[in-house]
């Protein structure tokens, strides 16, 4: 699980690469679920939450940059 405070310290480019990596992981997890080889059932929901958390931080950072 990624912490929001740690994510806010990263730059937008780093966050976007993390989102890409998590989306690839999510695709692999979905594939494992369909084939019946997924061991941790909560991994899908946790990955989705991490992606949403990172996208939220990216949007907050962009809005804060525009206000200044």
C-alpha positions in Angstrom: 0.0 0.0 0.0 1.3 3.4 -1.0 1.1 6.3 1.5 -0.3 9.6 0.3 2.3 11.6 2.2 5.1 9.7 0.4 3.4 10.2 -3.0 3.2 13.9 -2.5 7.0 14.1 -2.3 7.4 12.6 -5.7 7.3 14.5 -9.0 4.5 14.2 -11.6 6.7 12.2 -14.0 7.6 9.7 -11.3 3.9 9.3 -10.3 2.9 8.8 -13.9 5.5 6.0 -14.3 4.2 4.4 -11.1 0.6 4.5 -12.5 1.8 2.8 -15.7 3.6 0.1 -13.7 0.5 -0.4 -11.5 -1.8 -0.7 -14.6 0.5 -3.4 -16.0 0.4 -5.2 -12.6 -3.4 -4.9 -12.6 -3.6 -6.5 -16.1 -1.4 -9.4 -14.8 -3.6 -9.8 -11.7 -6.8 -9.9 -13.8 -5.2 -12.5 -16.0 -4.3 -14.6 -13.0 -7.8 -14.3 -11.6 -9.3 -15.5 -14.9 -7.0 -18.5 -15.0 -7.6 -19.3 -11.3 -4.0 -18.7 -10.2 -4.5 -15.5 -8.1 -3.4 -16.2 -4.6 -4.2 -12.9 -2.9 -7.8 -12.0 -3.7 -7.5 -8.5 -2.3 -4.6 -7.6 -4.6 -6.9 -6.4 -7.4 -8.8 -4.0 -5.2 -5.6 -2.8 -3.5 -4.0 -2.1 -6.9 -7.0 -0.2 -8.1 -7.0 1.9 -4.9 -3.2 2.7 -5.3 -3.9 3.8 -8.9 -6.7 6.1 -7.8 -4.6 7.4 -5.0 -1.7 8.3 -7.3 -4.1 9.9 -9.9 -5.6 12.0 -7.1 -2.2 13.3 -6.0 -1.3 14.1 -9.6 -4.5 16.1 -10.1 -4.0 17.9 -6.8 -0.4 18.8 -7.8 -1.5 20.1 -11.2 -4.2 22.3 -9.7 -1.9 23.6 -7.0 0.6 24.5 -9.7 -2.0 26.4 -11.7 -3.1 28.5 -8.7 0.4 29.8 -8.0 
